[in-house]
């Protein structure tokens, strides 16, 4: 039947139903009544036609015998009951016998019609009876099969319950009453629901987790962990039998919408279930040493944020913005087709410099404070003290890579950033601004801040088998039995949330091509900052994607320009010195001659000492005549090389190769020994821009004066004597 005919039939059905008439389903099979009616009318039609045309009566009998044989064979093949096969064969034979008799004696007599009606009623009754019997027989067969499966499973569960009850009694000294054993859907383990004896707690089992796992001969990476049950007298014991952490799984390709209110998936447990992070009120802390998969974890977190319809992710990464660039560049480099819209970046703001990070944190604080007053009526209407977060009023999630290190840094500028971060954590919870901090290790210095311990209830420790700097007892206080060697694989570790205790987990692998796919799939889904918050954010937020502020993203030769500063005077690289600017210096200190006043006081003090104590050395007659002093224009302030004439420049090192400060940089790198120095450290030492330092050091390495040791973000330059 064609699709057009099917549609026509459906339309006719709907028309009949609308008109109140009967609805005939011509595709349906015969029931007991319609089957008997069809058989009897067919028999009457054949008998009438045969009598009128003098058909040999034996033909009807032959057809009936053939039908009986065919239905008997079909019933045997379908394994029907004997009574069903007999009833159907009898129906064929009785119908054939009546047709043969009616062809011979005429079907239009009361005797023939009465017997035909009786045969029809008998057929309907027999069909109904056999159908009910077959249904009951089939139901009984299914029930028997289910009972057999249940008995088998029950026997297996009883064996598991007895084995683990005996093991826990032998090792932990308590006798459990096992109430249920539930096998995980993924087939990777099971959960035991047990009732504890009086006075016992689940901790008695949890602290012996490693011993229980070894006694059960579980594979590496599989554990037996105990957690609280439905009440304090019950315990749940999760036993993993398959190490799902060993295999690498890519991020799920279902990029469907998420919400901060329903949780963001960050990975999966040993039972293959996803674990969700609920960040509406909670902050998060992710720690992991180099090589543990922390950067990949950051991308998995940002993937969830990009999919959410009520989250605006802001990223601070002072390591050249490497955590956020993969989420921005696909949109910046996208060339839309004629009817296609431009992609929006996967994150809403990226800061890679101290100045931009400080501006972002100030903006977040301004938004939080303004929301507190502007949305009072909205919160009153909703009868809540939490801002109703939605796609219209999105939550701002600040992801700060190595932000925990910023909090414990002794650098003056980093301390200022740390104060802003802690203030965001402290005041912005109810107004929908939360943070995700990362760190290189779970140490006392990182976790020593009370604000972090109190607010970062979602915690992740990626171990990668690393033991140094991974104090899990500080990261997950009160949880026992966690050992770093249980998660030796990249991307694996432990995760805890207020809803889920600390346990093994693994995050998905996020491939670079997937990041581009997610950016493309979620571009139209990203929310925009609400008008109230945008007003508080001001120009700093509105101009975050201006060309001069993002020029560094697409050009590795461009240093990020600090917000509010020019790119230098006259196109020079290096420090932003007032001496190099075209405009006159009109600061009050300069106008008052503060610098020259200090110099005059120092000169007067030295002259007074020379006059009273004669400490000035007399010139040596045998010494060569000193070089006559060249007249210099009188300038106020420091004696900067930027103010000297070109012919007064110091000679370049190594026969004129490189800038004047390169000799000091090479000497500092030599003093550092085999450890070497990062370009950023060299830039801080010589007082030049990082871009200028990188170019000079690269040229020196090409000349053989230095050796470049490539180690990703930890790359350093080493002197050849120590290479």
C-alpha positions in Angstrom: 0.0 0.0 0.0 1.4 3.4 -1.0 1.9 6.2 1.4 -0.8 8.2 -0.5 -3.3 5.4 0.0 -2.5 5.1 3.6 -3.1 8.8 4.1 -6.4 8.6 2.3 -7.5 5.8 4.5 -6.5 7.6 7.7 -8.4 10.7 6.4 -11.5 8.6 5.8 -11.3 7.2 9.2 -11.1 10.6 10.8 -14.1 11.8 8.7 -16.2 8.8 9.7 -15.3 9.3 13.4 -16.1 13.0 13.1 -19.5 12.1 11.6 -20.3 9.6 14.3 -20.3 6.6 12.0 -18.5 3.2 12.4 -14.8 3.1 12.0 -13.6 0.0 10.1 -10.0 -1.1 10.4 -9.4 -3.2 7.2 -5.9 -4.0 8.2 -6.8 -5.6 11.5 -7.0 -9.4 11.8 -10.3 -11.4 12.4 -11.6 -12.0 15.9 -13.9 -14.8 17.0 -17.1 -13.2 15.7 -15.8 -11.7 12.4 -13.8 -14.9 11.7 -16.9 -17.1 12.1 -19.0 -14.7 10.1 -16.4 -14.6 7.3 -16.2 -18.4 7.3 -20.0 -19.0 7.2 -20.6 -16.4 4.5 -17.9 -17.9 2.4 -19.3 -21.4 2.8 -22.8 -20.2 1.8 -21.4 -18.4 -1.2 -19.5 -21.4 -2.4 -22.5 -23.7 -1.8 -24.9 -21.4 -3.6 -22.5 -21.0 -6.6 -21.7 -24.7 -6.8 -25.4 -25.7 -6.7 -26.2 -23.2 -9.4 -23.3 -24.3 -11.7 -23.5 -28.1 -10.9 -20.1 -28.1 -9.3 -18.8 -31.5 -8.3 -19.4 -31.8 -4.5 -16.0 -33.5 -4.0 -14.1 -30.3 -4.8 -15.4 -28.5 -1.6 -14.4 -31.5 0.5 -10.9 -31.6 -1.1 -10.4 -27.9 -0.3 -11.5 -28.4 3.3 -9.2 -31.3 3.8 -6.3 -29.3 2.4 -7.0 -26.3 4.7 -7.2 -28.6 7.7 -3.8 -30.1 6.8 -2.3 -26.7 6.2 -3.5 -25.2 9.5 -2.4 -28.3 11.4 1.2 -27.9 10.0 1.2 -24.2 10.8 0.0 -24.8 14.3 2.7 -27.4 14.9 5.4 -24.9 13.6 4.1 -22.2 15.9 3.9 -24.6 18.8 0.3 -24.0 19.4 -1.6 -26.1 21.9 -3.2 -29.4 20.8 -6.7 -28.1 21.4 -6.0 -25.1 19.2 -4.8 -27.2 16.3 -7.7 -29.6 16.7 -10.3 -26.8 16.8 -8.9 -25.1 13.6 -8.7 -28.4 11.7 -12.2 -29.3 12.8 -13.5 -26.0 11.6 -12.1 -26.6 8.1 -13.5 -30.2 8.0 -17.0 -29.3 9.3 -17.2 -26.3 6.9 -16.1 -28.5 3.9 -18.6 -31.2 4.9 -21.5 -28.7 5.1 -20.5 -27.1 1.8 -20.4 -30.5 0.1 -23.8 -31.5 1.5 -25.3 -28.1 0.6 -24.0 -28.3 -3.0 -25.7 -31.7 -3.3 -29.0 -30.9 -1.6 -29.3 -27.1 -2.0 -28.3 -24.4 0.4 -31.6 -22.5 0.3 -33.6 -24.6 2.7 -34.3 -23.9 6.4 -32.4 -27.0 7.3 -29.3 -25.9 5.5 -29.5 -22.3 6.8 -30.1 -23.4 10.4 -27.2 -25.9 10.4 -24.9 -23.1 8.9 -25.9 -20.7 11.7 -25.2 -23.4 14.3 -21.8 -24.1 12.7 -20.9 -20.3 12.8 -21.8 -20.1 16.5 -19.7 -23.2 17.2 -16.7 -21.7 15.3 -16.9 -18.4 17.2 -17.1 -20.2 20.6 -14.2 -22.5 19.8 -12.1 -19.7 18.5 -12.7 -17.6 21.6 -11.9 -20.5 23.9 -8.7 -21.4 22.1 -7.5 -17.8 22.0 -8.0 -17.4 25.8 -6.2 -20.7 26.3 -3.3 -19.6 24.1 -3.0 -16.3 25.9 -3.0 -18.0 29.3 -0.5 -20.5 28.1 1.8 -17.8 26.8 1.6 -15.8 30.0 2.4 -18.8 32.0 5.4 -19.5 29.8 6.7 -15.9 30.3 6.1 -16.1 34.0 7.9 -19.4 34.2 10.9 -17.9 32.3 10.9 -14.8 34.5 10.8 -17.0 37.7 13.7 -19.0 36.4 15.7 -15.8 35.7 14.8 -14.3 39.0 15.7 -17.5 40.8 19.1 -17.5 39.0 19.7 -13.9 39.8 18.5 -14.3 43.3 20.9 -17.2 43.8 23.7 -15.0 42.4 22.8 -12.2 44.7 22.5 -14.5 47.7 26.0 -15.7 46.9 27.3 -12.2 46.7 25.6 -11.2 49.9 26.9 -14.2 51.9 30.4 -13.7 50.5 30.7 -10.0 51.4 28.9 -10.4 54.8 31.5 -13.0 55.7 34.4 -10.8 54.4 33.3 -7.7 56.2 32.8 -9.7 59.5 36.2 -11.2 59.1 38.0 -7.9 58.3 36.0 -5.2 60.0 34.6 -7.2 62.9 30.9 -6.4 62.3 28.1 -8.7 61.1 25.9 -7.1 58.5 22.4 -7.9 57.5 22.3 -7.6 53.7 18.9 -6.3 52.6 19.5 -6.1 48.8 22.2 -6.5 46.1 21.7 -4.3 43.0 23.9 -4.9 40.0 24.9 -1.8 38.0 23.3 -1.4 34.6 26.7 -1.0 33.0 27.8 -4.4 34.3 30.8 -2.9 36.0 30.0 -3.8 39.6 27.2 -3.9 42.2 25.9 -2.1 45.3 25.1 -3.8 48.6 22.4 -2.3 50.8 23.1 -3.5 54.3 21.8 -2.9 57.8 24.5 -2.2 60.4 24.5 -3.8 63.9 23.8 -1.6 66.8 26.4 1.1 67.5 28.3 0.6 64.2 28.7 3.2 61.5 29.7 3.0 57.9 33.1 4.4 58.7 34.1 1.1 60.1 33.8 -0.3 56.6 35.1 2.8 54.7 38.4 3.0 56.5 39.1 -0.7 55.6 38.3 -0.2 51.9 41.8 -1.0 50.7 42.0 -4.2 52.7 38.5 -5.3 51.5 39.5 -4.7 47.9 42.6 -6.7 48.2 40.9 -9.6 50.0 38.3 -9.7 47.2 41.1 -9.7 44.5 39.5 -6.8 42.7 41.3 -5.5 39.6 43.6 -2.5 39.9 41.5 0.7 39.9 38.5 -1.1 41.4 37.5 -0.5 45.0 35.0 -1.4 47.7 33.8 1.8 49.3 31.1 2.4 51.9 28.8 5.4 52.1 25.8 6.4 54.2 22.5 4.6 53.5 18.9 5.9 53.9 19.5 6.4 57.6 22.4 6.2 60.0 21.8 2.5 60.6 22.2 1.6 57.0 25.2 1.6 54.7 25.7 1.3 50.9 28.8 -0.6 49.8 29.8 0.0 46.2 32.0 -2.7 44.7 33.5 -2.1 41.3 34.6 -5.2 39.4 35.6 -3.6 36.0 38.1 -0.8 35.8 36.3 1.7 33.6 38.9 4.4 34.5 41.6 2.7 32.4 40.0 3.4 29.1 39.8 6.8 27.5 36.3 8.1 26.6 35.8 11.2 24.5 33.3 13.9 25.5 29.7 12.8 24.6 28.7 14.1 21.2 25.2 15.0 22.4 25.7 18.7 22.8 22.1 19.3 24.0 21.2 22.2 26.3 22.1 22.2 30.0 21.3 24.4 32.9 23.1 25.4 36.1 20.0 24.5 38.0 19.9 20.9 36.8 23.7 20.3 37.0 26.7 20.2 34.7 28.3 16.8 33.9 32.0 16.8 34.7 32.8 13.1 34.3 31.7 9.6 35.3 32.0 7.3 38.2 33.3 3.7 38.3 29.7 2.5 37.7 29.7 4.6 34.4 27.1 7.0 35.8 27.6 10.7 35.1 28.5 12.9 38.0 26.9 16.4 38.0 28.3 19.6 39.5 25.5 21.9 40.9 27.1 25.3 40.9 24.1 27.7 41.5 25.3 28.4 45.0 28.6 26.4 45.2 32.1 27.3 44.1 34.5 24.6 42.8 38.1 23.7 43.3 40.0 21.5 40.8 43.6 20.5 41.7 46.0 18.4 39.6 49.7 18.3 39.0 51.3 18.7 35.6 50.4 15.7 33.4 47.3 14.7 35.4 44.8 16.1 32.7 43.9 19.3 34.5 43.9 21.4 31.3 41.6 18.8 29.7 39.4 18.9 32.8 39.1 22.7 32.3 38.0 22.1 28.7 35.4 19.6 29.9 34.1 22.2 32.4 34.0 24.9 29.7 32.2 22.5 27.4 29.4 22.1 29.9 29.3 25.9 30.5 29.1 26.5 26.7 26.1 24.1 26.4 24.2 25.8 29.3 21.5 28.2 28.4 21.9 30.2 31.6 25.6 30.5 32.1 28.1 33.2 31.0 31.6 31.8 31.4 34.4 34.3 32.1 38.0 32.9 32.1 41.1 34.3 33.7 44.4 32.6 32.6 47.5 34.6 33.1 49.5 32.0 31.2 48.8 33.7 27.8 45.1 32.8 28.0 45.8 29.2 26.9 42.8 27.8 28.7 40.3 30.0 26.9 41.9 30.5 23.5 40.6 27.2 22.0 37.1 28.4 22.8 37.5 31.9 21.3 39.6 31.3 18.1 37.0 29.1 16.3 34.6 32.0 16.4 37.2 34.7 15.5 38.5 32.6 12.5 35.0 31.6 11.3 34.1 32.8 7.8 30.3 32.7 7.6 28.5 31.8 4.4 26.2 34.3 2.8 23.1 33.3 4.8 25.0 32.1 7.9 25.4 34.1 11.1 28.8 34.5 12.8 29.7 32.2 15.6 29.8 33.5 19.1 32.8 32.4 21.2 32.4 29.5 23.6 33.3 31.8 26.5 32.0 35.3 27.1 35.2 37.0 28.2 38.9 36.0 28.4 41.6 37.7 30.4 45.3 36.9 29.9 46.9 39.8 31.6 46.9 41.2 35.1 45.2 44.4 34.0 42.4 42.6 32.1 41.9 40.1 35.0 41.6 43.0 37.5 39.1 44.7 35.2 37.1 41.5 34.9 37.0 41.0 38.7 36.0 44.6 39.2 33.2 44.2 36.6 32.0 41.0 38.3 31.8 42.8 41.7 30.0 45.8 40.1 27.4 43.4 38.5 26.9 41.6 41.8 26.4 44.8 43.8 24.1 46.3 41.3 22.0 43.2 41.0 21.4 43.3 44.8 19.5 46.5 44.5 18.1 46.3 41.0 16.4 42.9 41.4 14.9 43.3 44.9 11.4 43.5 43.4 11.9 40.4 41.2 13.1 38.4 44.2 10.2 39.6 46.3 7.7 38.5 43.6 9.4 35.1 43.5 9.6 34.9 47.3 13.3 34.0 47.3 16.5 35.5 48.5 18.4 34.0 45.5 18.4 35.8 42.2 16.2 33.7 39.8 18.8 32.6 37.3 17.6 31.9 33.8 18.5 32.6 30.1 17.2 36.2 30.7 19.4 36.7 33.8 22.3 34.3 33.3 24.8 33.3 36.0 28.4 34.4 35.6 30.9 31.6 36.1 34.5 32.8 36.7 37.0 30.1 35.8 40.4 31.1 37.1 43.2 28.8 35.9 45.7 28.3 38.7 43.6 30.7 40.7 44.4 28.9 44.0 48.1 29.8 43.4 47.1 33.5 43.0 45.4 33.3 46.5 48.6 32.2 48.2 51.1 34.3 46.1 53.3 36.9 47.9 53.5 39.1 44.8 51.9 42.5 45.4 49.9 42.5 42.3 48.8 38.9 42.7 47.7 39.8 46.3 45.4 42.4 44.9 43.9 39.9 42.5 43.5 37.5 45.4 41.5 40.1 47.4 39.2 40.6 44.4 38.7 36.9 43.9 37.9 36.3 47.6 35.5 39.3 47.6 33.6 37.8 44.6 33.4 34.4 46.4 32.2 36.2 49.6 29.5 38.6 48.4 28.2 37.3 45.0 26.6 33.9 45.8 23.0 35.0 45.9 23.4 37.3 42.8 24.6 34.5 40.5 28.4 35.0 40.3 30.4 31.9 41.2 34.0 30.7 40.7 35.9 27.6 39.6 39.5 27.7 40.8 42.3 25.3 39.7 45.5 24.5 41.4 48.6 22.4 40.9 48.3 20.5 44.1 46.2 19.8 47.2 48.6 21.3 49.7 48.1 23.1 53.0 49.0 26.5 51.4 46.3 26.1 48.7 43.6 24.8 51.1 44.6 27.0 54.0 42.1 29.7 53.1 38.9 29.3 55.1 36.9 31.0 52.4 38.0 28.3 49.8 37.3 25.4 52.2 33.9 26.8 53.1 32.6 27.8 49.7 34.3 25.3 47.3 32.0 22.4 48.1 32.5 20.9 44.6 36.1 19.5 44.7 38.1 17.5 42.2 41.6 16.0 42.7 43.1 14.7 39.5 46.0 12.5 40.7 47.4 10.8 37.6 49.2 8.5 40.1 51.1 11.5 41.5 51.7 11.5 45.3 53.7 14.6 45.9 51.6 17.6 46.8 48.3 15.5 46.8 47.1 15.5 50.4 43.7 13.9 49.9 42.9 14.1 53.6 43.0 17.9 53.3 41.2 18.0 50.0 38.4 15.7 51.3 38.4 15.9 55.1 36.5 13.2 56.9 36.8 10.7 53.9 39.0 7.7 54.4 40.4 5.1 52.2 41.3 7.4 49.3 44.7 6.6 47.8 46.3 8.3 44.7 47.5 4.9 43.3 43.8 4.0 42.8 43.6 6.6 40.0 46.9 6.4 38.1 45.4 7.3 34.7 45.4 10.8 33.1 42.1 12.5 33.7 41.2 10.2 36.7 41.0 11.1 40.3 38.5 11.8 43.0 35.5 14.1 43.1 33.1 15.1 45.8 29.9 17.3 45.8 27.4 18.1 48.5 25.2 15.5 46.9 27.9 12.9 46.3 30.7 11.9 48.7 34.3 11.7 47.5 34.9 8.7 45.2 36.8 7.7 42.1 35.8 9.3 38.8 37.2 10.2 35.4 36.6 13.1 33.1 36.1 12.8 29.4 38.8 13.5 26.8 37.9 16.8 25.0 39.6 16.8 21.6 40.4 20.1 19.8 38.1 19.3 17.0 35.3 18.7 19.5 35.8 22.2 20.9 35.2 23.7 17.5 32.1 21.5 17.1 30.7 22.6 20.5 31.3 26.2 19.7 29.4 25.8 16.4 26.6 23.8 18.0 26.0 26.1 20.9 26.6 29.5 19.2 22.9 30.4 19.1 22.3 29.1 22.6 24.6 31.4 24.5 22.7 33.9 26.7 23.5 37.6 26.8 24.1 39.6 29.9 20.9 41.1 31.1 20.4 44.9 30.6 20.6 45.6 34.3 23.9 43.8 34.7 25.2 45.3 31.4 24.6 48.7 32.7 26.7 48.0 35.8 29.4 46.3 33.7 29.8 49.4 31.6 32.3 50.0 28.8 34.8 47.6 30.2 32.5 44.7 29.4 30.9 46.2 26.3 34.3 46.7 24.6 35.8 43.3 25.7 36.0 42.1 22.0 37.4 45.3 20.6 40.2 44.8 18.2 43.0 46.4 20.3 42.0 44.1 23.3 41.9 40.9 21.4 44.7 41.5 18.8 47.0 39.2 20.7 44.6 36.3 20.3 45.2 35.9 16.6 48.7 37.2 16.4 51.5 35.5 18.5 53.8 38.5 17.8 51.4 40.9 19.6 51.7 41.4 23.3 48.3 41.7 25.1 47.7 45.4 25.7 46.7 46.3 29.2 43.3 47.9 29.4 43.5 51.6 29.5 47.0 51.9 28.2 48.4 52.6 24.8 50.6 50.2 23.0 53.7 52.3 23.5 55.1 55.5 22.1 56.2 55.6 18.5 55.7 51.9 18.1 58.6 51.1 20.5 58.5 47.8 22.4 59.4 47.5 26.1 58.3 49.5 29.1 55.6 52.1 28.9 57.9 55.0 29.9 56.6 58.5 30.1 59.9 59.6 28.6 58.9 57.9 25.3 55.5 59.5 25.1 54.9 62.4 22.8 52.7 64.2 25.3 54.3 66.3 28.1 54.4 64.8 31.5 52.1 66.9 33.6 51.9 64.8 36.8 52.0 66.8 40.0 55.2 65.1 41.1 57.0 66.1 37.9 55.7 69.6 38.0 57.0 70.1 41.5 60.4 68.8 40.6 60.2 66.0 43.1 62.9 63.9 41.5 65.4 66.8 41.0 64.8 67.9 44.6 65.9 64.5 45.8 69.0 64.7 43.6 69.9 68.2 44.9 69.6 67.2 48.5 71.8 64.1 47.9 74.5 66.3 46.1 74.4 68.9 48.9 74.8 66.1 51.5 77.8 64.6 49.8 79.5 68.0 49.3 79.0 68.7 53.0 80.6 65.4 53.9 83.6 66.1 51.6 84.1 69.6 53.1 84.1 68.5 56.7 85.8 65.0 56.5 87.8 65.1 53.3 86.5 61.8 52.0 86.7 62.7 48.3 89.6 60.8 46.7 92.2 62.8 44.9 92.9 61.8 41.3 95.9 59.5 40.6 98.6 61.4 38.6 99.7 58.1 37.0 96.2 57.3 35.8 95.2 58.1 32.2 93.3 61.3 31.7 89.6 60.8 32.2 87.2 61.0 29.3 85.8 64.5 29.2 82.2 64.6 30.3 79.8 65.2 27.4 77.3 67.9 28.0 73.8 66.4 28.6 70.7 68.3 28.5 69.4 68.8 32.0 66.5 66.4 32.7 64.4 65.7 35.7 63.9 62.2 37.1 65.7 59.0 36.6 68.8 58.6 34.3 66.9 56.4 31.8 68.5 55.0 28.7 65.4 56.2 26.8 66.6 59.8 27.5 70.1 59.3 26.2 71.3 60.3 22.7 71.7 57.5 20.2 75.5 57.8 20.2 75.5 57.2 24.0 74.0 53.8 23.8 76.0 50.9 25.5 77.7 48.5 23.1 75.5 45.5 22.2 76.7 42.2 23.5 78.4 39.5 21.4 79.7 41.8 18.9 76.5 43.9 18.4 74.0 41.0 18.4 70.9 41.7 20.4 69.8 44.6 22.6 71.9 46.2 25.3 70.2 44.4 28.2 70.8 40.9 26.7 74.1 40.5 28.4 72.5 40.9 31.8 69.8 38.5 30.8 72.3 35.8 29.7 74.3 36.3 32.9 71.1 35.8 35.0 70.3 32.7 33.0 73.8 31.4 33.6 73.5 32.1 37.4 70.2 30.1 37.4 72.1 26.9 36.5 70.5 23.9 35.0 67.0 25.0 36.1 67.1 27.9 33.6 64.7 30.8 33.5 61.3 31.4 31.9 61.0 34.4 29.5 58.6 36.0 31.9 61.1 35.9 34.7 63.8 37.4 32.4 61.4 40.1 31.4 60.7 41.0 35.1 64.5 41.1 35.8 65.5 43.3 32.9 62.4 45.5 32.9 61.3 44.8 29.3 58.1 43.5 27.7 57.7 39.8 27.5 57.4 39.9 23.7 60.6 41.8 23.3 62.4 39.4 25.7 61.0 36.4 23.9 62.3 37.7 20.5 65.8 38.5 21.9 66.1 35.2 23.7 65.0 33.3 20.6 67.6 35.1 18.5 70.2 34.3 21.1 69.3 30.7 21.1 69.6 30.6 17.3 73.1 32.1 17.6 74.0 29.4 20.1 74.3 31.7 23.1 71.4 30.0 24.9 69.6 26.7 24.8 65.8 26.5 24.6 64.3 23.7 26.6 60.7 23.2 25.3 58.3 22.0 28.1 55.0 23.7 27.1 54.0 26.4 29.6 57.1 25.5 31.7 59.6 26.1 28.9 62.9 27.7 29.9 66.1 29.1 28.5 69.4 27.5 29.8 73.0 28.6 29.4 75.0 26.3 27.2 77.4 25.6 30.1 74.5 24.0 32.0 72.6 22.4 29.1 
